[in-house]
Amino acid sequence: MNLHFSITPKNITNVIVAALSCATLLSCATSPEGRNQLKLIPDEQMDAMGAQSFEQMKQQSPITKDQNIQQYVLCIANKIIPHVAQNPDPKRWEVVVFEDDQANAFALPGYKIGVYTGLLKYAKNQDQLAAVMGHEVAHVIAKHGNERVSNQMATEAGLSIATAVLGGTQNENSTLILAGLGLGAQYGIILPFSRSHESEADLIGLDLMAKAGFDPAQSVPLWQNMSQSGAAPPEFMSTHPSSDTRISQLKERIPGANIAYQEAVRKGQRANCKL
């Protein structure tokens, strides 16, 4: 009996799903918020990658010469870092302020924090800047970098399987099928995970800033300010939740975070970083 295997998007998708399922079973982890994660890279390797990327950024991007801004950002970082369980020693973190108009900040595996001067136009006080920096440090705490790289690896592996399956055919729709899979990978796998990461970092970062003595309620006006920084794409095509979504999520979390903040105030640990 001659068996005929029909090359269809459904068949290819089934192969990809099976491959991704195997990877997930082998490398499943749980985030601080209880969400399942795929992590394929050793933490030491991620730290090395983060440190290398940070060195490249320092070589390619101008670092601010304004010592007041540098000390202000460092003050906030030094309040937050002692509450990072994985590495609570501020001396083991590197914090750099880049002279750039973009309203952004980042943290990398290897305990690196970068802040762009343009962010100070929107983060109008220490608490608002702490909300952003806490959010970025939360990405490191939750090992989102490892998860994103792992998801990308799994996606590329799936697309490679699809290419191999189609390689021996003259199917005139093969290019179209692969294009469809690429789009599906972009909007069906990578971006939803990224939005999940961003929402998770908002919540972890909120708790982190509160423990450090920063007012968690200031996270709401911060993201209101950030929403004015430019037009955003539709939420389903964005790597970040919409401002309305993240503000709603933060408002739900603030009462709990406020308990930690009030405890910090009671102990005389209210942050006092000034520009």
N, C-alpha and C positions, 0 to 999 in steps of 0.2 A: 504494500500500500504506500503510495506517495503522499506525504503530508505537505500541505501548503501553508506556510506561515504568512499571514497577511500583515503587511507593515502599515500600521495605523497609529495615530496619536495615542489611542487607548493602550495598545500593546506596549509602546515605548514608555508611556507613563507608568505602567505596571512594573516594568523592569526598574525604572528609576526609583519608584517608591520602595521596592524590595531592597535595593542597594542602600538607600538612605535609612531604612528600618534596621538593617544589619549594623550600620555605623552607629546608630542611636543606641542599640542594645549594648554595643561594645564600649561606648564612651558617654554614658548618661550621667549627668550630675544635676544638682538642684541649686537654684539661685537663692539668695537671702530672702526673697519673697515667696519661695516655695514653688517656683516655676521650673519645669524640666529644661535642661540645657544639654547641648551637644558640645563636648570639649575634646578635641583630638590632639592638641599641642601641649607638651609639658610646660608647666608654669615658668621654669627656668628659661626655656627657649623664648617664651613670650616676653619675659623681662628683658632678655638680650635684644630682641627685636624692637621693643619700645625704647630702650636706651640708645640704640643705633639710630632710630628714626629721630629722636630728640636731638642728637648731635648734628644730624643733617639739617634739621630745622634751624638750629643755632648758627650754622654756617651760612644758610641761605636767606634767613630773615633777620632784619635789623632788631637788635635788642635795645629797649629804651635806655636812655641816658639819664632819665629823670629818677633820681634816687628816692624822692618822696613817693612816687607811684610804686616803685619797686618795694620799698619798705612797707607801704600800705598793703599791698598784695601779700607780701611775706607775712605780715602780722596776722592776716586772716587765715592763711594756710597753716601757720603755726598754732592757731587755735583749733583748727579742724583736725589736723593730722593725729594728735594724741588719742583721738577717738576712733582711729582706724585700727581695728584689731590685728590685721595682718602685719602692719608695720607702723607702730605708734610713735616712732622716734623722728621728729622733724629734721634732724641732722642727716637722716638717710634719704630724704626727699630732695629733689632739685626743683626750684620754683623760678621761672623766668617770665618776665614781661616783655612781649614783643611790640615794637612800634609799628602798629598796623591799625587801619581804620575799621576793620571788620569787627562786628560786635560778637565776639566769640571767646571761648576758652576751651581747654582740653586737658585731659590727664591720660598718661600712657602707662602700660605695664612697665615695671622697672622703677616705679615711683617718681614719675616726672609730671610736673604741672606747668602748663603754659597759659598765659592770659594775654589777650590783645588789648592795647590801649583803647581801641574803639568801643570796647564793652563798657567803659566807664561813662559813656554818654547815656547809657540805659540803666546800668546798675548804679543808682544815685546815692547809695549809702552803703555802709559796711555790711548790713544785713542782706541787702539785695545782691551784692557781689558774693557774699558767702553762699547764697542760694545757688548761684551758678557754679561756684567752685565746689560746693558740696555735691552738686549734681555730677560734675565731671569726676571727682574722686570716687563717687559711687560706681561709676563704670568700672573702675579698677577693682573696687571691693567685690563687685559682682562678677568680675572676670568676663565682662561683655566682649572685650577684645578677642579673647580666646574663642568665645562662642561665635563671633562674627567670622573670624578666619575659618573656623571649623565648618560653619554653614556654607561658606563660599567654596571650601574644598569639596564638601559633599555635593553641592550643586554642580560644580565643574565635573566631578566624577560622573554624575548622572547624565550630563550633557555629552560627555565622552562616550558613555555607553550608547546613547542615542545615535551618535555619529557613527559608531562601529556597526550598529545594527543596520543603519541606512547605507553604509558604505558599499555593500555588495549588490545594491539594487539600482535600477534605472528609473526609480519612481520619480516622475516629473514633479511630484509635490514634496519631495524630500526637503528642499530648501525652505519651503513654506512651513513644513512641520517643525523643522529645527528653529526657525524664527519664532514660531508660536511657543515652543518650549523655552526659548530664551526669554520671551516676554513673560511667560508663566513663572519662570524662575525669578525674574526681577520683581514682579508684583505678587507672586504667590508664596514665595519663600523668604527672600532676603528682606524686602521692605516690612512685612508684618513683624518679623523678628526685631528689626531695627526700631519700629515704633514701640514694641514691647520693651526693648532695652531703655528707650528714652523715658517711658512712663515709670519703669522700675527705678531708674536713676533719680527721677524727680522725688519719689517717695523715700528712697534710702537717703538721698541727699538732704531731704527735709529733716529727717530724724538726726542726721549727722550734724547739721548746722545748729539744731536746737540744743543738742548735748554740749556743743562748743560755746554756747552762750549767745547765739545770734537769734533774733526774733523770727520764728518761722512764718509768722503772718506776713512778713515782708516779701515772701516768695510770690504772693499774688500780684502786688503792684509791679514786681520785677517782670513777670511774664506779660503783664499788660503793657509795660514799656517796650518789651521785646517785640510784641506783636505790631508795634508801630515802626519797626525797623525796616519793613519792606513787605511786599506782597508775598504770600505763601501759596504753594500749590495745593490742590485738593488733598484732604487728609489721607485718602486711600492711596495716593501716589507719593506721599511724603515719608521721609525717614523720621520725622518728628510728629507727635500728636498735634492737632490744632491747638491754638492758644486757649480756646474755650474748653476743650477737653482736658488739657493739663491743669487749668485753673480749677475746674470742677473736681478733679482728682485730688488736688492739693488741699482744697477746702475741706474735703472729707477727712484728710489725714491730720490737718493742723491741730485739732483739739488734743489728739494723743501726743503729738510732738510738743505742744505747748506745755505739757506736764514736765517734760525733760528740760525745757527752757526755763521754766519757773524754778525748778530745782537748782539749775546752774546759777540763776540770779540769787536764790536764797543762800548759796554757798559763796557768794561774792565773785562769781566767775563770769559775769556779764561781759561780753566782748567790748573792747574799747579801742578799735583800730580807726585811726583818723588820717585823712589825706590833707 
